[in-house]
């Protein structure tokens, strides 16, 4: 399975969540609401999830093995940084305003 497109749907200037992303695989399957998180000076992704009745969360879709997870995470974080220079944040600020 190959990542064929990554679209940054929304950037965030405040808080640990930095972006919401859609990823397309093999030009045939789209996964929406992948989140880019920055916590403890590390960037990582969080897969889309659903809240259970007991208040816990369960991923709706997720990588099965660590190799594919690393590949996906690397591609999404690279797309985030590539798009950051021209980003418009959810609060209306641009990347230039955030500096």
MIMAR-22102 format. One line per 4 residues: number of its first residue (from 0); for each residue x, y, z of C-alpha. Coordinates in nm, 4 decimals. Layout:
NUM) X/Y/Z | ... $
This chain:
0) 0.0000/0.0000/0.0000 | 0.1454/0.3326/-0.1098 | 0.0621/0.6812/0.0170 | -0.0368/0.8672/-0.3009 $
4) -0.1620/1.1976/-0.1554 | -0.1635/1.3893/0.1715 | -0.3843/1.6941/0.2179 | -0.3481/1.9162/0.5218 $
8) -0.7087/2.0101/0.5992 | -0.6456/2.2490/0.8878 | -0.3470/2.3893/1.0766 | -0.3549/2.4877/1.4446 $
12) -0.1274/2.7460/1.6039 | -0.2111/2.6777/1.9702 | -0.2054/2.3547/2.1683 | -0.0465/2.0175/2.0964 $
16) -0.2620/1.9384/1.7900 | -0.0902/2.1028/1.4930 | -0.2910/1.9792/1.1940 | -0.5720/1.7591/1.0675 $
20) -0.4815/1.5585/0.7582 | -0.6406/1.3353/0.4942 | -0.4265/1.0582/0.3463 | -0.4965/0.8739/0.0187 $
24) -0.3600/0.5235/-0.0379 | -0.3042/0.3743/-0.3840 | -0.5219/0.6498/-0.5307 | -0.8193/0.4437/-0.4116 $
28) -0.8734/0.4793/-0.0351 | -0.8900/0.8004/0.1706 | -0.8496/0.8183/0.5471 | -0.9658/1.1469/0.6991 $
32) -0.9018/1.3092/1.0386 | -0.5457/1.1911/1.0961 | -0.4040/1.4342/1.3527 | -0.0492/1.5721/1.3734 $
36) 0.0483/1.6164/1.7400 | 0.3502/1.7878/1.8961 | 0.4097/1.6800/2.2551 | 0.7301/1.6619/2.4587 $
40) 0.9249/1.8072/2.1630 | 0.8223/1.5169/1.9376 | 0.5875/1.5084/1.6393 | 0.3666/1.2035/1.5849 $
44) 0.0319/1.1152/1.4298 | -0.2918/1.0005/1.5881 | -0.5291/0.7935/1.3807 | -0.9033/0.8707/1.3578 $
48) -1.0950/0.7331/1.6540 | -1.4415/0.7008/1.8025 | -1.5400/0.7634/2.1634 | -1.6794/0.4561/2.3393 $
52) -1.9708/0.4754/2.5851 | -1.7251/0.4292/2.8745 | -1.5320/0.7430/2.7696 | -1.2335/0.5631/2.6174 $
56) -1.1347/0.5987/2.2525 | -1.0854/0.3298/1.9891 | -0.9082/0.3789/1.6559 | -1.1359/0.3427/1.3548 $
60) -0.8422/0.2645/1.1268 | -0.4777/0.2008/1.2115 | -0.1556/0.0549/1.0698 | -0.1087/-0.3135/1.1473 $
64) 0.2695/-0.3169/1.1731 | 0.5379/-0.0798/1.2982 | 0.7139/-0.0518/0.9606 | 0.4040/0.0817/0.7855 $
68) 0.3231/0.3063/1.0815 | 0.6724/0.4605/1.0623 | 0.6360/0.5082/0.6842 | 0.2935/0.6717/0.7232 $
72) 0.4023/0.8906/1.0135 | 0.7123/1.0064/0.8270 | 0.5122/1.0953/0.5151 | 0.2438/1.2857/0.7092 $
76) 0.4928/1.4808/0.9225 | 0.6970/1.5688/0.6124 | 0.3794/1.6960/0.4402 | 0.2973/1.8983/0.7537 $
80) 0.6361/2.0722/0.7530 | 0.6254/2.1212/0.3748 | 0.2862/2.2912/0.4060 | 0.3738/2.4936/0.7140 $
84) 0.5454/2.7747/0.5209 | 0.2218/2.8679/0.3439 | -0.0142/2.7586/0.6203 | -0.3162/2.9495/0.7369 $
88) -0.4052/2.8477/1.0901 | -0.7547/2.7822/1.2248 | -0.7445/3.1200/1.4071 | -0.6704/3.3032/1.0794 $
92) -0.2997/3.3605/1.1504 | -0.0418/3.2565/0.8921 | 0.2888/3.0812/0.9522 | 0.4644/3.4167/0.9093 $
96) 0.2450/3.5678/1.1864 | 0.3434/3.2855/1.4234 | 0.7168/3.3700/1.4047 $
